[in-house]
């Protein structure tokens, strides 16, 4: 079974769940994913803040594969997968955003490091700019 949480950047400052679900309605496995996604997103945003970049759109999803076909209290994660979808304004910002995501994922997000101790973590990201390329 795959458990998944998706967060969107709102007002350039905070991450909120894709659906209107509140934390108190989430099961413990979803809460762990929520915390991991929010930690990674806020860490990336902190790095981007130092570069003075505010993405136009930032979506982050963290999913975990469980070892049981249905969610149970004893279910354990076998793997995690995090996906970043970010839209920025220029090609120059695109490079900086990609670097910020890599740094957040590899070095600075403590919760991501903790998840690696539970199960393998894979990452993919798409950073696009809205400015047309100059030829």
Secondary structure by P-SEA (a helix, b strand, c coil): cccbbbbbbccccccccccccccccccaaaaaaaaaaaaaaaaaaaaaaaacccccbbbbbbbbbbccccccccccccbbbbbbbbbbccaaaaaaaaaaaaaaaccccaaaaaaaaabbbbbbbbbbbcccccc
